[in-house]
């Protein structure tokens, strides 16, 4: 089933939500939503099409649900009604192009076995500050969380924005955290050229993959040095297997068919617009890449323009969620 949320008060929306709220007991074993495992809700992309969190909370309570993904969600209400007692069985939360004042506290509180949380926010005033609020709420899931992503999508970052430093603090207490994606600004305080603490002192030993996005030149040397220390701390981070940096690097033009692939550099790969990574970033990351190769850690560079083009902003689920939607019962809303 696929449904586009055209506006928050469509009769179909009200009817479907009412069915979930009022007849929840009928969904526990049989019926149209009885075995639902995955939900994807999408707004229209217009402000009027933003989905209020209180409108979609009923789906989170469905006992069979494990994956909940939504786009264009607004979390502004300080007080949300208790729709039902109990907790949610959802283990994977993903929110894209969404905005929050409350740090999605209700969602995080409900999902007591949360394993993955991904929030792709819209750049703008206060949004960096709210990532710290989300981290504070997620600290209640220190013993279950395995994947954490707090970032903006590639298309939004291509539009340009004013960087706002907001240090997220230590993540050492997340003892099961394996996959982490954060913007570079989250490792620095405002107007500080050095991070408050070393990267190796902020991350948990369980870490397997690290992606630092929002790459910017002013603090590049510092961050590369921190990542180098992390790669060489094999005794403390024995599971580290992949490191990625993401930013705007695709600037140099070369002949068609001679572009350098940002993931398999220096192997050549044809690309239609005939552009490649700028020489500067390739030279700057060369020592780190060499150390990664020697220590068995995969290293890659991703460019926002390439990523945005790959995503395409199409109707199907985001690329990294497609494997989750290939099996099991699912509903697109």
C-alpha positions as CSV (number, residue, x, y, z in Angstrom):
1,X,0.0,0.0,0.0
2,X,1.4,3.4,-1.0
3,X,-0.1,6.7,0.1
4,X,1.1,10.3,-0.2
5,X,0.2,12.6,2.8
6,X,-1.1,15.5,0.7
7,X,-2.2,17.4,3.8
8,X,-2.6,16.7,7.4
9,X,-6.4,16.7,7.4
10,X,-7.4,14.5,4.5
11,X,-10.3,12.2,5.2
12,X,-8.3,9.2,4.4
13,X,-5.6,10.2,6.9
14,X,-8.1,10.7,9.7
15,X,-9.9,7.4,9.0
16,X,-6.7,5.4,8.8
17,X,-5.3,6.9,12.0
18,X,-8.6,6.4,13.8
19,X,-8.6,2.8,12.8
20,X,-5.1,2.3,14.3
21,X,-6.0,4.1,17.5
22,X,-9.5,2.7,18.2
23,X,-9.0,-0.9,16.9
24,X,-5.5,-1.6,17.9
25,X,-6.4,-4.9,19.5
26,X,-7.6,-6.2,16.1
27,X,-4.1,-5.7,14.6
28,X,-2.3,-7.9,17.0
29,X,-2.7,-11.1,15.0
30,X,-4.7,-10.6,11.9
31,X,-6.3,-8.0,9.7
32,X,-4.8,-5.5,7.2
33,X,-2.1,-4.2,9.6
34,X,-1.7,-7.2,11.8
35,X,1.7,-8.2,10.5
36,X,3.0,-4.8,9.5
37,X,6.8,-4.6,9.9
38,X,7.8,-1.4,8.1
39,X,6.2,2.0,7.5
40,X,7.3,4.9,5.3
41,X,5.3,8.2,5.6
42,X,6.0,11.0,3.2
43,X,4.9,14.6,3.2
44,X,4.4,16.6,0.0
45,X,7.4,18.8,0.5
46,X,5.3,21.9,1.2
47,X,4.9,23.5,4.6
48,X,1.2,22.7,4.6
49,X,2.1,19.0,3.9
50,X,4.3,18.7,7.1
51,X,3.1,15.8,9.2
52,X,2.5,16.5,12.9
53,X,4.1,13.9,15.2
54,X,0.9,13.3,17.1
55,X,-0.7,12.3,13.9
56,X,1.7,9.4,13.2
57,X,2.4,8.2,16.7
58,X,-0.4,5.6,16.5
59,X,1.6,3.6,13.9
60,X,4.6,3.3,16.3
61,X,2.4,1.4,18.7
62,X,1.6,-1.4,16.2
63,X,3.0,-4.5,17.9
64,X,4.6,-6.0,14.7
65,X,6.3,-2.8,13.6
66,X,10.1,-2.8,13.5
67,X,11.1,-0.1,11.0
68,X,9.5,3.4,11.0
69,X,10.7,6.0,8.5
70,X,9.1,9.4,7.8
71,X,9.7,12.5,5.8
72,X,8.5,16.1,6.5
73,X,7.7,15.5,10.2
74,X,7.2,18.4,12.7
75,X,7.7,17.8,16.4
76,X,6.6,21.1,18.0
77,X,4.1,20.0,20.7
78,X,5.4,20.1,24.2
79,X,2.5,17.9,25.4
80,X,1.3,15.0,23.4
81,X,-1.8,13.0,24.5
82,X,-1.2,9.5,25.8
83,X,-2.7,7.5,22.9
84,X,-2.1,4.2,24.6
85,X,-0.1,2.7,27.4
86,X,3.0,0.6,26.9
87,X,6.0,0.8,24.6
88,X,6.9,0.3,21.0
89,X,8.6,-2.7,19.3
90,X,10.2,-0.4,16.7
91,X,14.0,-0.9,16.5
92,X,14.8,1.4,13.5
93,X,13.8,5.1,13.3
94,X,14.6,7.4,10.4
95,X,13.4,11.0,10.0
96,X,14.3,13.0,6.9
97,X,13.6,16.7,6.0
98,X,12.0,17.0,9.5
99,X,12.2,19.6,12.2
100,X,11.9,19.3,16.0
101,X,11.8,21.5,19.1
102,X,11.5,18.6,21.5
103,X,14.2,16.3,20.1
104,X,11.8,13.6,19.2
105,X,11.6,12.7,22.9
106,X,8.3,10.8,22.6
107,X,9.5,8.6,19.8
108,X,12.8,7.8,21.5
109,X,11.1,7.1,24.9
110,X,8.6,4.7,23.3
111,X,11.2,2.6,21.5
112,X,12.8,0.9,24.4
113,X,14.8,-1.5,22.2
114,X,16.0,1.1,19.7
115,X,18.9,-0.1,17.6
116,X,19.1,2.6,14.9
117,X,18.3,6.3,14.9
118,X,18.8,8.4,11.8
119,X,17.8,12.1,11.6
120,X,18.5,14.1,8.4
121,X,17.5,17.6,9.4
122,X,17.0,20.8,7.4
123,X,19.9,23.3,7.9
124,X,18.8,26.4,9.6
125,X,18.7,28.4,12.9
126,X,18.8,26.3,16.0
127,X,18.9,22.9,14.2
128,X,22.4,22.2,15.3
129,X,21.5,23.0,18.9
130,X,18.7,20.5,18.8
131,X,21.0,17.7,17.8
132,X,22.5,18.0,21.3
133,X,18.9,17.7,22.7
134,X,18.4,14.5,20.6
135,X,21.7,13.1,21.9
136,X,20.5,13.7,25.5
137,X,17.3,11.8,24.9
138,X,19.2,9.0,23.1
139,X,21.4,8.5,26.2
140,X,18.5,6.5,27.6
141,X,19.3,4.0,24.8
142,X,23.0,3.6,25.5
143,X,22.7,-0.1,26.0
144,X,20.8,-0.9,22.7
145,X,21.7,1.8,20.1
146,X,24.0,0.4,17.3
147,X,23.6,3.0,14.5
148,X,23.4,6.8,14.9
149,X,23.2,9.4,12.2
150,X,22.6,13.1,12.8
151,X,23.2,14.9,9.5
152,X,21.5,16.9,6.6
153,X,20.8,15.2,3.3
154,X,23.1,15.9,0.5
155,X,20.7,18.1,-1.5
156,X,20.1,20.4,1.5
157,X,23.8,20.9,2.1
158,X,24.3,21.9,-1.5
159,X,22.0,24.9,-1.0
160,X,24.5,26.4,1.4
161,X,24.0,27.3,5.1
162,X,25.7,29.1,8.0
163,X,27.7,26.7,10.0
164,X,26.8,26.6,13.7
165,X,29.1,24.8,16.0
166,X,27.4,22.5,18.5
167,X,29.6,20.0,20.3
168,X,27.5,16.8,20.9
169,X,29.8,15.7,23.8
170,X,31.1,12.2,24.5
171,X,29.5,9.1,23.0
172,X,31.6,6.7,25.1
173,X,28.6,5.5,27.1
174,X,27.0,4.0,23.9
175,X,28.7,0.7,24.4
176,X,27.0,-1.0,21.5
177,X,27.4,1.8,18.9
178,X,28.8,0.4,15.7
179,X,27.9,3.0,13.0
180,X,28.2,6.7,13.4
181,X,27.6,9.6,11.0
182,X,28.0,13.2,12.3
183,X,28.9,16.6,10.7
184,X,32.3,18.0,11.5
185,X,30.9,21.0,13.3
186,X,29.6,18.7,16.0
187,X,33.1,18.0,17.2
188,X,33.9,21.6,17.8
189,X,32.7,24.4,20.1
190,X,31.8,27.8,18.6
191,X,34.9,29.9,17.8
192,X,37.3,27.2,18.8
193,X,39.9,25.9,16.4
194,X,40.6,22.7,18.4
195,X,38.0,20.2,19.5
196,X,37.2,20.2,23.3
197,X,38.4,16.6,23.5
198,X,40.3,14.2,21.3
199,X,38.3,12.0,19.0
200,X,39.7,8.8,20.5
201,X,38.3,10.0,23.9
202,X,34.8,10.7,22.5
203,X,34.0,7.5,20.6
204,X,33.1,4.0,22.0
205,X,35.5,1.0,21.5
206,X,32.6,-0.8,19.7
207,X,32.7,1.5,16.7
208,X,33.0,-0.1,13.3
209,X,32.2,2.7,10.8
210,X,32.6,6.4,11.0
211,X,31.4,9.0,8.5
212,X,32.3,12.7,9.1
213,X,30.2,14.9,6.8
214,X,29.9,18.7,6.3
215,X,33.7,18.7,5.6
216,X,35.2,22.2,5.6
217,X,38.7,23.3,5.0
218,X,39.2,25.6,8.0
219,X,39.4,22.7,10.4
220,X,40.5,20.0,7.9
221,X,44.1,19.6,9.2
222,X,42.9,19.2,12.8
223,X,40.2,16.6,11.9
224,X,42.6,14.6,9.7
225,X,45.0,14.4,12.6
226,X,42.3,13.2,14.9
227,X,41.2,10.6,12.4
228,X,44.8,9.4,12.0
229,X,45.1,8.9,15.8
230,X,41.8,7.0,15.7
231,X,43.0,4.6,12.9
232,X,46.2,3.9,14.8
233,X,44.5,3.2,18.1
234,X,43.8,-0.4,17.1
235,X,44.0,-1.8,20.6
236,X,41.3,0.6,21.8
237,X,39.2,0.4,18.6
238,X,39.7,-3.2,17.3
239,X,36.5,-3.3,15.3
240,X,37.0,-0.1,13.2
241,X,36.7,-1.1,9.6
242,X,35.5,1.9,7.6
243,X,36.0,5.6,7.5
244,X,34.3,8.2,5.2
245,X,34.5,11.9,4.7
246,X,31.7,13.7,2.9
247,X,31.7,17.3,1.5
248,X,31.9,19.4,-1.6
249,X,34.9,18.2,-3.4
250,X,33.8,17.7,-7.1
251,X,35.2,20.8,-8.7
252,X,37.9,20.0,-11.3
253,X,37.0,19.3,-14.9
254,X,38.8,16.7,-16.9
255,X,38.1,14.9,-20.2
256,X,35.0,12.6,-20.3
257,X,35.9,9.1,-19.3
258,X,38.8,10.2,-17.1
259,X,37.0,11.1,-13.9
260,X,38.4,9.6,-10.6
261,X,35.8,7.6,-8.7
262,X,35.6,9.0,-5.1
263,X,35.2,5.5,-3.7
264,X,37.8,3.6,-5.6
265,X,40.4,6.3,-6.3
266,X,42.7,6.2,-8.2
267,X,40.8,3.8,-10.5
268,X,39.2,5.7,-13.4
269,X,35.4,5.7,-14.0
270,X,33.4,7.6,-16.7
271,X,31.0,10.2,-15.5
272,X,28.8,12.3,-17.7
273,X,29.9,15.8,-16.7
274,X,33.6,15.0,-16.8
275,X,34.5,16.2,-13.3
276,X,36.8,14.8,-10.6
277,X,37.8,15.5,-7.1
278,X,40.0,18.5,-6.6
279,X,43.7,17.7,-6.3
280,X,44.0,19.4,-2.9
281,X,41.7,17.1,-1.0
282,X,43.4,14.0,-2.6
283,X,46.8,15.2,-1.5
284,X,45.6,16.1,2.0
285,X,44.0,12.8,2.7
286,X,46.8,10.7,1.2
287,X,48.6,10.0,4.5
288,X,45.4,9.0,6.2
289,X,44.4,6.8,3.3
290,X,47.8,5.1,3.3
291,X,47.5,4.3,7.0
292,X,44.0,3.0,6.5
293,X,45.2,0.7,3.8
294,X,48.0,-0.7,5.9
295,X,45.8,-1.3,8.9
296,X,42.9,-2.9,6.9
297,X,40.5,0.0,7.3
298,X,38.4,1.0,4.3
299,X,38.6,4.7,3.4
300,X,36.4,6.7,1.0
301,X,35.4,10.2,0.0
302,X,31.9,11.2,-0.9
303,X,30.8,14.3,-2.7
304,X,27.4,15.9,-2.0
305,X,26.6,16.6,-5.6
306,X,27.2,13.0,-6.6
307,X,25.2,11.7,-3.6
308,X,22.3,14.1,-4.3
309,X,22.2,13.0,-7.9
310,X,22.2,9.3,-6.9
311,X,19.4,9.9,-4.4
312,X,17.3,11.6,-7.1
313,X,14.6,12.7,-4.6
314,X,12.3,10.0,-6.0
315,X,9.3,8.4,-4.4
316,X,10.9,5.0,-3.4
317,X,12.6,4.8,0.0
318,X,16.0,6.3,0.4
319,X,18.8,4.1,-1.0
320,X,20.1,3.1,2.3
321,X,16.7,1.9,3.4
322,X,15.9,-0.2,0.3
323,X,17.3,-3.5,1.7
324,X,14.9,-3.1,4.7
325,X,11.9,-2.8,2.3
326,X,12.7,-5.8,0.2
327,X,11.5,-8.4,2.6
328,X,8.6,-8.6,5.1
329,X,5.3,-6.9,5.2
330,X,5.4,-3.1,4.5
331,X,3.2,-0.1,4.0
332,X,4.2,3.2,2.3
333,X,2.1,6.0,3.7
